Amino acid sequence: MTTERADLTRQARACGLAGAQTRHGNVGRVTGPAGERSSPYLGGVRVLVTGGTSGLGFAMSQALAEAGARVALTGRTDRRVRDAADRIARRTPVAGVVMDVRDEQSVTAGVDHVRSALGGIDVLVNNAGLGMRTVNPDFMTSPQGFWHVSPDGFRDLFATNVLGYFLVARTVVPHMLTAGRGKIINISVSETTMRRKGFTPYGPSRAATDALSHIMAADLAGTGIDVNLLLPGGPTRSGMTPDSAPADQRVNWLDPVIMGPPVCWLASPAADGLTDQRIVATEFAGRQPR
């Protein structure tokens, strides 16, 4: 065990979160270690972040890359992928891959490309998704009943948010099983969002991915592959939230960078063995040293 890994593991054990105390089936909220610590060093860790061209995905890709991880981010269009990768690469190298998570062939080709570029995938961050703006641009100020949602809009959002998580994980996991280790971090939302008035189909789609994440963790128990949920803990300034929202609402929205510390910690050796957990970024951030 390296000095870096030993330090991180000791810090995690101090809070009962170390790999030596594997948890499974406990979906209570978890925060990171409370003691004095710096951001974990992720040198050599190979990470695939889906939907990494903007919002939470971009913020997490940047944080992981700056922590030393070898990062590949994905998006649907070549222009957006190249732009995002170039913005991060000004500080540290990152690969960009065009991939449509709704399409099995695109996912297979994209994962193969990432494995070739990085030499493997140690961590999958399932983040690609569509928000309510795709079915109702004014959902924050004028929520509409589920009967107003078009079937095509419902299907497309579910195909991206739910089928996408499944297809990417399904393609990556066999390689992790061969390696005997790996981590899947499924990005989620607050449970109130899943049930909020006017949030069909986004709310139900995120309830589905939460259930899928718990099943992934159960199916992979004992394999060396950890599966956890990570969510911001509130509305976040991203492409999913409308600029037309009232100013008194927008002032309290979270910055996407809040996802950086917990995603880096989850990708680090300190979180080895921690599985089937629901981690809230605002709570994690509140425990960070000032």
C-alpha positions in Angstrom: 0.0 0.0 0.0 1.4 3.4 -1.0 1.8 6.2 1.6 -0.9 8.2 -0.2 -3.4 5.3 -0.1 -2.5 4.4 3.5 -3.2 8.0 4.6 -6.5 8.1 2.8 -7.6 4.8 4.2 -6.7 5.8 7.8 -8.7 9.0 7.4 -11.7 7.0 6.1 -11.5 4.5 8.9 -11.6 7.3 11.4 -15.1 8.0 10.2 -16.1 4.3 9.7 -16.1 4.6 5.9 -13.0 2.5 5.0 -13.0 -0.5 2.7 -12.2 -2.6 5.7 -15.7 -1.9 6.9 -17.6 -2.7 3.8 -21.2 -1.6 3.8 -23.9 -3.0 1.5 -27.6 -2.4 1.5 -27.3 0.7 3.7 -28.8 3.6 1.8 -28.5 6.2 4.5 -26.7 9.5 3.8 -22.9 9.4 4.0 -20.4 12.2 4.1 -16.7 12.2 3.6 -14.1 12.0 6.3 -14.3 14.9 8.7 -10.6 15.1 9.7 -7.9 17.3 8.2 -7.1 16.1 4.7 -6.3 17.4 1.2 -8.0 16.4 -2.0 -7.1 12.8 -2.8 -4.4 12.2 -5.4 -5.8 10.0 -8.2 -2.7 9.3 -10.2 -3.2 6.3 -12.5 -7.0 6.1 -11.9 -8.8 5.8 -15.2 -12.2 7.4 -15.2 -15.1 7.5 -17.8 -17.6 10.3 -17.3 -20.7 10.3 -19.5 -22.3 13.6 -20.3 -19.1 15.4 -19.5 -19.5 18.4 -21.8 -21.4 20.7 -19.4 -22.9 21.1 -16.0 -22.2 18.5 -13.4 -20.4 16.2 -15.9 -17.9 18.9 -16.9 -17.3 20.0 -13.3 -16.7 16.4 -12.2 -14.4 15.7 -15.2 -12.4 18.8 -14.4 -12.1 17.9 -10.7 -11.0 14.4 -11.4 -8.5 15.4 -14.0 -7.0 18.0 -11.7 -6.7 15.4 -9.0 -4.5 13.4 -11.3 -7.0 10.9 -12.8 -6.8 10.0 -16.5 -10.2 11.1 -17.7 -12.4 10.4 -20.7 -15.6 12.4 -21.1 -18.4 11.8 -23.5 -21.1 13.8 -25.3 -23.4 13.4 -28.3 -21.7 15.8 -30.7 -18.0 16.1 -31.8 -18.0 19.9 -31.4 -19.2 19.9 -27.8 -16.9 17.0 -26.9 -13.8 18.7 -28.4 -14.7 22.0 -26.7 -15.1 20.5 -23.3 -11.9 18.4 -23.5 -9.9 21.3 -24.8 -11.1 23.5 -21.9 -9.9 21.0 -19.3 -6.8 20.1 -21.3 -5.5 23.6 -20.8 -4.5 22.4 -17.3 -4.3 18.6 -17.6 -4.8 16.1 -20.4 -8.3 14.6 -20.9 -9.8 12.5 -23.8 -13.1 13.3 -25.4 -15.3 10.6 -27.0 -18.5 11.1 -29.0 -21.1 8.6 -27.6 -24.9 8.4 -27.6 -25.8 6.5 -24.4 -29.2 5.6 -25.9 -27.6 3.5 -28.6 -26.0 0.2 -27.9 -23.6 0.2 -30.8 -22.5 3.7 -30.0 -21.9 2.8 -26.4 -19.9 -0.3 -27.3 -17.8 1.6 -29.7 -17.3 4.5 -27.2 -16.3 2.2 -24.4 -13.9 0.4 -26.6 -12.3 3.7 -27.6 -12.0 4.8 -24.0 -10.4 1.5 -23.0 -7.9 1.8 -25.8 -7.1 5.4 -25.0 -6.8 5.0 -21.2 -5.7 1.3 -21.1 -8.8 0.4 -19.1 -11.6 1.8 -17.0 -11.4 1.8 -13.2 -14.3 4.2 -12.5 -17.5 4.8 -14.4 -19.4 8.0 -13.6 -22.9 7.6 -15.1 -24.0 11.2 -15.5 -25.4 11.7 -19.1 -29.1 12.7 -18.9 -31.8 15.0 -20.1 -33.8 17.4 -17.8 -37.3 18.8 -17.7 -36.4 21.5 -20.2 -36.7 19.0 -23.0 -40.4 18.5 -22.3 -41.4 21.8 -20.7 -38.9 24.7 -21.0 -40.9 26.6 -18.3 -41.2 23.8 -15.8 -39.9 25.9 -13.0 -42.5 28.6 -13.4 -45.4 26.8 -15.2 -45.4 23.1 -14.3 -47.6 21.0 -16.5 -49.6 17.8 -15.7 -48.3 14.5 -16.8 -51.1 14.2 -19.4 -49.5 17.1 -21.3 -46.2 15.3 -21.8 -45.8 13.9 -25.3 -45.1 10.1 -25.5 -42.0 10.9 -27.6 -40.7 13.3 -25.0 -41.3 10.7 -22.3 -39.5 8.0 -24.2 -36.5 10.0 -25.2 -35.9 11.2 -21.7 -36.2 7.7 -20.2 -34.0 6.3 -23.0 -31.2 8.8 -22.0 -31.6 8.8 -18.3 -32.4 5.2 -17.6 -31.5 3.0 -20.6 -28.3 5.1 -20.9 -27.1 4.2 -17.3 -27.9 0.6 -18.0 -26.2 0.3 -21.4 -23.0 2.0 -20.3 -22.7 0.0 -17.0 -23.6 -3.2 -18.9 -20.8 -2.6 -21.3 -18.1 -1.5 -18.7 -18.8 -4.1 -16.0 -17.6 -7.2 -17.7 -14.1 -5.6 -18.0 -14.2 -4.6 -14.4 -15.2 -8.2 -13.4 -12.2 -9.4 -15.3 -10.0 -7.0 -13.5 -11.5 -7.9 -10.2 -12.2 -4.3 -9.1 -14.0 -1.1 -10.2 -16.3 1.6 -9.2 -19.6 2.9 -10.6 -20.9 6.3 -9.5 -24.5 6.9 -10.6 -25.5 10.6 -10.5 -28.9 11.2 -8.9 -31.2 13.9 -7.5 -33.0 14.6 -4.3 -35.9 12.3 -3.6 -38.3 15.3 -3.4 -37.4 16.0 -7.1 -38.5 12.5 -8.0 -42.0 13.2 -6.7 -42.4 16.9 -7.5 -45.5 18.2 -9.2 -45.0 18.8 -12.9 -41.8 16.7 -13.0 -42.9 14.0 -15.4 -40.9 12.3 -16.8 -37.7 13.5 -15.2 -38.7 12.6 -11.6 -39.8 9.1 -12.5 -36.6 8.6 -14.6 -34.4 9.4 -11.6 -36.4 7.2 -9.3 -35.8 4.4 -11.8 -32.0 5.0 -11.9 -31.9 5.0 -8.1 -33.6 1.6 -8.1 -31.2 0.4 -10.8 -28.2 1.6 -8.8 -29.3 -0.4 -5.7 -29.8 -3.5 -7.9 -26.4 -3.0 -9.5 -24.8 -2.9 -6.1 -26.7 -6.1 -5.0 -25.8 -7.9 -8.2 -22.1 -6.9 -7.8 -21.7 -7.6 -4.1 -18.5 -9.5 -3.4 -17.0 -8.9 -6.8 -14.8 -5.9 -5.9 -16.9 -3.5 -7.8 -18.5 -0.8 -5.7 -21.7 1.0 -6.8 -22.8 4.3 -5.2 -25.2 7.2 -5.8 -24.0 10.8 -5.7 -26.3 13.8 -5.9 -25.8 17.6 -5.5 -28.3 18.1 -2.7 -30.3 20.9 -4.3 -31.0 22.7 -7.6 -27.8 23.3 -9.5 -26.8 25.8 -12.1 -26.5 23.7 -15.2 -28.1 23.2 -18.6 -31.0 21.4 -16.9 -32.2 24.5 -15.0 -33.8 27.4 -17.0 -32.5 31.0 -17.0 -36.1 32.1 -16.9 -36.5 30.9 -13.3 -37.1 33.7 -10.7 -34.0 35.5 -9.4 -34.9 34.7 -5.8 -34.8 31.0 -6.7 -31.6 31.1 -8.8 -29.6 32.9 -6.1 -29.7 29.7 -4.0 -28.8 27.3 -6.7 -25.6 25.3 -6.2 -22.5 25.6 -8.3 -21.7 22.4 -10.1 -18.2 22.4 -8.7 -19.7 21.1 -5.4 -19.6 17.7 -7.0 -15.8 17.7 -7.3 -14.7 16.8 -3.8 -17.1 13.8 -3.3 -16.6 12.3 -6.8 -12.8 12.5 -6.3 -13.1 10.9 -2.9 -15.4 8.1 -4.2 -12.8 7.5 -7.0 -10.0 7.2 -4.5 -8.7 4.2 -2.5 -10.3 5.8 0.6 -13.7 4.7 -0.6 -12.8 1.2 -1.5 -15.4 -1.3 -0.3 -18.1 1.4 0.2 -21.1 0.3 -1.8 -24.8 0.9 -2.2 -24.6 4.3 -0.5 -26.4 7.6 -1.3 -24.0 10.4 -0.9 -25.1 14.1 -0.8 -22.6 16.6 -2.0 -23.8 19.5 0.2 -23.3 17.4 3.3 -19.9 16.2 2.1 -18.9 19.8 1.4 -20.1 20.9 4.8 -17.5 18.6 6.4 -14.5 19.8 4.4 -11.7 21.6 6.2 -11.7 25.3 5.7 
